[in-house]
Amino acid sequence: MSGAANALRRLLSSYILPNRDGRVIVAAVVVYATGSGLFLAGSTVFFLKGIGLSTAQVGTGLTVAGLAGFLTTVPVSMLARRFGPLQLLRMVQVWRGAWLVALAFADNVWTFTLFASLFMISQGPVLPMVQLVVSAVVGERDQTKSLGVIGSVSNVGMCLGALAAAPFLSLGDIWMLRSILLLGGLCCVAAAGLFGLLHVKVAAPADRPARWHSGLLPVLRDRRYLALTTVNGVLFLHTVLLGIGLPLWLVQSTDAPPGLLSALITVNTVLAIVLQVHFAKRVSDSRGGTRALRGAGVMLAASSLVLVTSSYSRTWLTIGLLVVATVLLTCGEMLQAVGGWEMSYRHAPRDLRTEYLSVFSLGGAAVGIAGPVLVAVVLSWQTTGMIVLAALFLVTAAAATLVGARLRHAERDDALEPEPGETAVA
């Protein structure tokens, strides 16, 4: 019994960052993610039943909002040059909370689209700013491991938010539905307050460019980093595959009961919570980051092919194959996350990390806009489409290997380059 207790204690200790500021970040992320869970679980129902929008209006409005978020990610992130990453993170949380409250009182398609777009402006800068703040708190060496903890507790918060939304959804009254968004806004403001408790100083870079966009020119000329951004963006399709592709494939292409979907989502969430830190511990350098991205492509390709086989099986075998596909998809998700965290930060020049990380985040944002359309096309081609998707993931895995090798080569060249005033040794 004591052995099990010790094992549980060791497991829980791996989710605690090593100092007070680290624990404050974890608490803030849990609160922020709880707000996101409330929004994801209850917002669509409110838009349909509370505001009275049609499905097409909701889809169009959210597409416009996603595009607004994509276009403003880099400009908003550049404000960290003026205010510092931590202060910008707090400002973004307050902004997010304010427009969630506004969304709760939208009464037509126009106000819904406007408020949703203003809300989505806050989405893109969050991860780059969290990366910079976490690095300042725990140091660059432990950054990826710490981000693994952040990813795990974020899933915990999302689950808490989804569970908290359930009683409000069951009642169905407009004020109950509206309260879901109001609570989400409160979570954002509370997260901003928690981030304000950090003692660490995360200052804005001292060498501010004359123009806000001047620092973007180096990253836009860095073909290796842009290739890394593209590779990571393609692998980020796992989010759309889980949220849209898997449910539609289960219903349209298999004989599995629709109720299985809840179990599959639970499998994904539990595995992400339990194993994300373990995956992150295994990545601490560029070689490990490349290996993780390559593994993500292979896992996602395998998941796609297992889904293909599930459409030719029956009942219990189908259920088993769908569980296997979900496990492979989750492994791909975790590998993509840790590989992206490690490679994006390691290969961003110290003085331009705000610019580099904000551009890197555009890959995932682009998938949020184009991914649903791509997955819809894939599913319309049924088996052929899923095989094409698997091939795309394998090609991306090969590209990750090539891009990672070139980035490591550039990293070695930079390390060997003599400092000004020194003489290179032949």
Summary of the structure (lengths in Angstrom):
residues: 426
radius of gyration: 21.8
end to end distance: 62.3
largest distance: 76.8
contacts: 1543
relative contact order: 0.13
helix: 81%
strand: 0%
